[in-house]
Amino acid sequence: MAEGEAEKKRSDGLRGDKAFCAQRTRPLLLVHVFTTGDSVDRKRLTDPVVSLSFCLPSTSKAAAARTYQVNAVYRKQIELEANSETEDDEAILEEF
């Protein structure tokens, strides 16, 4: 924690959660559970609401850009699956 706070105080240091993530040596999955409260009118989500965050440490290994090619039949299957999931989500949200 102290190293993260020190990083945030440096003039050229990282800000926010990035300052703390940079201090880690292993990945961390954060599960946030919260409520939206009763003051929100016409809210689409019911309590509890869950959100996920990932804290990934920095690495000295340079990222390499890669290009992949997928055959047309497989690509269409992926697109159909992605669209069907979207439609399912939209139907659920419309119920609220």
Backbone as JSON, one array per atom type, in Angstrom:
{
  "sequence": "MAEGEAEKKRSDGLRGDKAFCAQRTRPLLLVHVFTTGDSVDRKRLTDPVVSLSFCLPSTSKAAAARTYQVNAVYRKQIELEANSETEDDEAILEEF",
  "N": [[0.83, -1.19, 0.0], [1.92, 1.24, 0.81], [3.89, 1.68, -1.13], [2.31, 2.04, -3.39], [0.93, 4.38, -2.71], [3.12, 6.11, -2.62], [3.86, 6.06, -5.31], [1.68, 7.38, -6.47], [2.09, 9.94, -5.48], [4.38, 10.85, -6.72], [5.54, 13.14, -9.18], [5.56, 12.34, -11.88], [4.32, 9.96, -11.66], [2.09, 7.06, -11.68], [-1.51, 7.24, -11.67], [-4.45, 6.88, -9.63], [-5.95, 3.61, -9.42], [-4.06, 2.31, -10.95], [-1.56, 2.89, -9.94], [-1.37, 1.25, -7.71], [-1.74, -1.29, -8.83], [0.57, -1.55, -10.32], [2.44, -2.23, -8.46], [2.1, -4.83, -7.84], [2.98, -8.34, -8.05], [1.64, -10.48, -8.93], [-1.36, -11.43, -10.72], [-4.63, -10.08, -9.92], [-7.97, -10.66, -9.15], [-10.78, -8.73, -8.73], [-13.84, -8.65, -7.1], [-16.65, -6.79, -7.07], [-19.34, -6.09, -5.09], [-22.36, -4.47, -4.87], [-25.06, -2.22, -3.97], [-27.74, -0.49, -5.63], [-29.42, 1.27, -4.48], [-32.5, 2.89, -3.39], [-33.17, 5.27, -4.53], [-32.94, 5.54, -7.24], [-34.79, 5.94, -10.11], [-36.69, 3.81, -12.21], [-34.71, 1.81, -12.55], [-32.66, -0.6, -14.2], [-31.4, -2.78, -13.2], [-31.48, -5.14, -10.57], [-30.84, -5.29, -7.07], [-28.48, -7.52, -5.52], [-25.77, -5.88, -7.26], [-23.14, -6.92, -9.33], [-19.75, -6.45, -10.14], [-16.76, -6.86, -12.03], [-13.22, -6.54, -11.73], [-9.9, -6.4, -12.98], [-6.63, -6.64, -11.86], [-3.66, -6.27, -13.17], [-0.25, -6.99, -13.09], [2.64, -5.07, -14.13], [4.8, -5.85, -16.9], [7.99, -6.84, -18.16], [8.23, -7.83, -20.62], [7.93, -7.21, -24.0], [5.03, -6.34, -25.86], [3.72, -8.1, -28.62], [2.41, -7.48, -31.77], [-0.14, -9.3, -33.39], [-1.65, -10.99, -36.11], [-4.53, -12.69, -36.98], [-6.14, -15.21, -38.92], [-9.3, -16.33, -39.77], [-11.4, -18.91, -40.96], [-14.22, -18.4, -43.19], [-16.66, -19.73, -42.57], [-16.39, -20.45, -39.86], [-16.1, -17.89, -38.78], [-18.64, -16.78, -39.3], [-20.2, -18.43, -37.66], [-19.28, -17.63, -35.15], [-20.08, -14.93, -35.17], [-22.9, -15.25, -35.32], [-23.36, -16.51, -32.86], [-22.49, -14.52, -31.09], [-24.34, -12.49, -31.67], [-26.74, -13.74, -30.91], [-26.42, -13.97, -28.16], [-26.44, -11.29, -27.45], [-29.05, -10.58, -28.13], [-30.44, -12.14, -26.27], [-29.64, -10.94, -23.86], [-30.7, -8.38, -24.22], [-33.43, -8.95, -24.21], [-33.81, -9.77, -21.59], [-33.16, -7.42, -20.18], [-35.2, -5.75, -21.11], [-37.4, -6.68, -19.77], [-37.37, -5.47, -17.34]],
  "CA": [[0.0, 0.0, 0.0], [2.78, 2.42, 0.92], [4.54, 1.89, -2.42], [1.28, 2.57, -4.28], [0.73, 5.78, -2.32], [4.31, 6.84, -3.04], [3.78, 6.17, -6.77], [0.69, 8.4, -6.78], [2.6, 11.25, -5.07], [5.43, 11.28, -7.64], [5.0, 14.04, -10.21], [5.38, 11.59, -13.12], [3.84, 8.63, -11.28], [0.77, 6.6, -12.12], [-2.62, 7.77, -10.88], [-5.57, 5.98, -9.33], [-5.68, 2.2, -9.13], [-2.88, 1.86, -11.7], [-0.4, 3.02, -9.06], [-1.34, 0.08, -6.85], [-1.58, -2.48, -9.67], [1.96, -1.6, -10.77], [3.25, -2.77, -7.37], [1.82, -6.27, -7.68], [3.78, -9.31, -8.8], [0.72, -11.5, -9.4], [-2.67, -10.87, -11.08], [-5.64, -10.06, -8.87], [-9.35, -10.49, -9.6], [-11.58, -8.04, -7.72], [-15.28, -8.81, -7.27], [-17.32, -5.71, -6.37], [-20.77, -6.33, -4.89], [-22.91, -3.24, -4.32], [-26.48, -1.99, -4.2], [-27.99, 0.75, -6.35], [-30.24, 2.15, -3.64], [-33.9, 3.06, -3.79], [-33.39, 6.61, -5.1], [-32.85, 5.49, -8.71], [-36.07, 5.61, -10.74], [-36.66, 2.96, -13.4], [-33.43, 1.14, -12.71], [-32.76, -1.84, -14.97], [-30.76, -3.86, -12.46], [-31.94, -5.31, -9.2], [-29.74, -5.53, -6.13], [-27.17, -6.87, -5.57], [-25.11, -5.74, -8.56], [-21.76, -7.43, -9.24], [-18.84, -5.97, -11.16], [-15.43, -7.48, -11.94], [-12.05, -5.76, -12.14], [-8.66, -7.17, -13.02], [-5.43, -5.88, -11.57], [-2.58, -7.02, -13.78], [1.05, -6.34, -12.87], [3.38, -4.72, -15.35], [5.73, -6.88, -17.35], [9.1, -6.31, -18.95], [8.16, -8.44, -21.94], [7.27, -6.33, -24.97], [3.87, -6.92, -26.54], [3.91, -8.3, -30.06], [1.16, -7.46, -32.54], [-0.37, -10.53, -34.15], [-2.81, -11.0, -36.98], [-5.05, -14.04, -37.13], [-7.11, -15.37, -39.99], [-10.28, -17.37, -39.46], [-12.16, -19.2, -42.17], [-15.49, -17.69, -43.26], [-17.72, -20.49, -41.9], [-16.18, -20.31, -38.43], [-16.37, -16.49, -38.44], [-20.09, -16.6, -39.28], [-20.7, -19.09, -36.46], [-18.95, -16.76, -34.01], [-20.95, -13.76, -35.25], [-24.25, -15.66, -34.95], [-23.37, -16.75, -31.42], [-22.38, -13.22, -30.42], [-25.61, -11.79, -31.85], [-27.79, -14.4, -30.14], [-26.23, -13.61, -26.76], [-26.88, -9.9, -27.31], [-30.51, -10.58, -28.14], [-30.88, -12.69, -25.0], [-29.41, -9.91, -22.84], [-31.65, -7.3, -24.45], [-34.75, -9.42, -23.78], [-33.81, -9.76, -20.12], [-33.19, -6.03, -19.73], [-36.48, -5.15, -21.45], [-38.39, -7.11, -18.8], [-37.34, -4.56, -16.19]],
  "C": [[0.87, 1.25, 0.0], [3.46, 2.73, -0.41], [3.56, 2.46, -3.45], [1.01, 4.04, -3.98], [1.91, 6.64, -2.77], [4.31, 7.06, -4.55], [2.81, 7.29, -7.16], [1.21, 9.8, -6.47], [3.71, 11.76, -5.99], [4.83, 12.13, -8.74], [4.74, 13.33, -11.54], [4.84, 10.19, -12.87], [2.47, 8.31, -11.83], [-0.3, 7.14, -11.18], [-3.66, 6.68, -10.63], [-5.12, 4.56, -9.0], [-4.45, 1.67, -9.85], [-1.63, 1.92, -10.83], [-0.26, 1.8, -8.16], [-1.12, -1.2, -7.65], [-0.12, -2.65, -10.11], [2.87, -2.22, -9.7], [3.1, -4.28, -7.23], [2.77, -7.12, -8.51], [2.9, -10.42, -9.37], [-0.61, -10.85, -9.76], [-3.65, -10.96, -9.91], [-7.0, -9.83, -9.51], [-10.13, -9.86, -8.46], [-13.06, -8.22, -8.07], [-15.94, -7.73, -6.42], [-18.8, -6.05, -6.29], [-21.33, -5.06, -4.25], [-24.41, -3.17, -4.61], [-26.66, -0.63, -4.87], [-28.8, 1.73, -5.53], [-31.64, 2.31, -4.2], [-34.15, 4.39, -4.5], [-33.36, 6.62, -6.63], [-34.2, 5.06, -9.28], [-35.83, 4.76, -11.98], [-35.31, 2.29, -13.61], [-33.63, -0.21, -13.39], [-32.19, -3.03, -14.21], [-31.34, -3.93, -11.06], [-30.75, -5.67, -8.32], [-29.64, -7.01, -5.79], [-26.62, -6.84, -6.99], [-23.66, -6.16, -8.38], [-20.97, -6.9, -10.42], [-17.48, -6.63, -10.95], [-14.36, -6.51, -12.4], [-10.84, -6.68, -12.11], [-7.49, -6.24, -12.75], [-4.26, -6.73, -12.08], [-1.26, -6.29, -13.56], [1.73, -6.0, -14.2], [4.35, -5.86, -15.68], [6.84, -6.22, -18.17], [9.11, -6.87, -20.37], [7.35, -7.54, -22.88], [6.11, -7.07, -25.63], [4.17, -7.02, -28.03], [2.55, -8.31, -30.74], [1.05, -8.73, -33.36], [-1.64, -10.39, -34.96], [-3.23, -12.44, -37.18], [-6.05, -14.06, -38.27], [-8.01, -16.55, -39.64], [-11.09, -17.64, -40.71], [-13.58, -18.62, -42.06], [-16.61, -18.41, -42.5], [-17.6, -20.32, -40.38], [-16.49, -18.88, -37.98], [-17.87, -16.24, -38.37], [-20.71, -17.26, -38.06], [-20.45, -18.23, -35.22], [-19.86, -15.55, -34.01], [-22.38, -14.1, -34.86], [-24.37, -15.88, -33.45], [-23.32, -15.43, -30.65], [-23.7, -12.46, -30.53], [-26.72, -12.42, -31.04], [-27.65, -14.08, -28.66], [-26.7, -12.19, -26.51], [-28.4, -9.84, -27.26], [-31.06, -11.12, -26.84], [-30.76, -11.65, -23.89], [-30.43, -8.79, -22.99], [-33.05, -7.71, -23.99], [-34.86, -9.39, -22.27], [-33.92, -8.33, -19.61], [-34.53, -5.36, -20.01], [-37.57, -5.54, -20.46], [-38.48, -6.16, -17.62], [-37.8, -3.23, -16.64]]
}
